[in-house]
Amino acid sequence: MLREQIENLRSDRALREKYADRILAFLEAYAVLVFFLILFDGLGFVGFSIPEAAIVTLVGSTAVAAIGLVGFVAKGLFK
């Protein structure tokens, strides 16, 4: 019985770490995408233009995603 519980805990930890890595990779990719969108807009890359409201939304959603996902993952990993 105790061995099964220990094995379940190890399995749960491995699964949480796997998904934490995936969430971090998604967040990094999203932040890089937002960075390049803002960079292209700022430099006027080939007539690329994004409305100011959309830029504010992108920057705000990136910050919220970073804070929220990191908090959610940290809470799940260290409970």
C-alpha positions in Angstrom: 0.0 0.0 0.0 2.7 2.4 1.0 4.8 1.6 -2.1 1.8 2.3 -4.3 1.3 5.7 -2.7 5.0 6.6 -3.1 4.8 5.5 -6.8 1.7 7.6 -7.3 3.4 10.7 -5.7 6.4 10.2 -8.0 4.1 9.8 -11.0 2.2 13.0 -10.1 5.4 14.9 -9.6 6.7 13.8 -13.0 3.4 14.8 -14.7 3.4 18.2 -13.0 6.9 18.9 -14.1 6.1 17.8 -17.7 3.2 20.2 -17.9 5.1 23.0 -16.1 7.8 22.7 -18.8 5.1 22.9 -21.6 3.4 25.9 -20.0 6.8 27.7 -19.7 7.6 26.9 -23.3 4.2 28.3 -24.4 4.7 31.4 -22.4 8.2 32.0 -23.8 6.9 31.5 -27.4 4.0 33.9 -26.8 6.3 36.5 -25.3 8.7 36.2 -28.2 5.8 36.5 -30.7 4.5 39.7 -28.9 8.0 41.1 -28.9 8.4 40.7 -32.6 5.0 42.1 -33.3 5.8 45.2 -31.3 9.2 45.5 -32.9 7.8 45.2 -36.4 5.2 47.8 -35.6 7.7 50.2 -34.0 10.1 49.9 -36.9 7.4 50.1 -39.6 8.5 46.8 -41.1 7.1 46.6 -44.6 4.1 48.7 -43.8 3.3 46.6 -40.7 1.0 48.5 -38.4 -1.0 47.4 -35.4 -3.6 49.7 -33.7 -2.5 51.1 -30.4 -5.4 49.4 -28.5 -4.2 46.0 -29.9 -0.6 46.6 -28.7 -1.8 47.6 -25.2 -3.9 44.4 -25.2 -1.0 42.3 -26.3 1.4 43.7 -23.7 -1.2 43.5 -20.9 -2.1 39.9 -21.8 1.5 38.9 -21.8 2.0 40.3 -18.3 -1.2 38.7 -17.0 -0.2 35.3 -18.6 3.3 35.5 -17.1 2.1 36.3 -13.6 -0.9 34.0 -13.7 0.8 31.0 -15.2 3.9 31.2 -13.1 1.7 31.5 -10.0 -0.5 28.6 -11.1 2.4 26.4 -11.9 4.4 27.3 -8.8 1.3 26.6 -6.6 0.8 23.2 -8.3 4.5 22.2 -8.0 5.0 23.2 -4.4 1.8 22.1 -2.7 
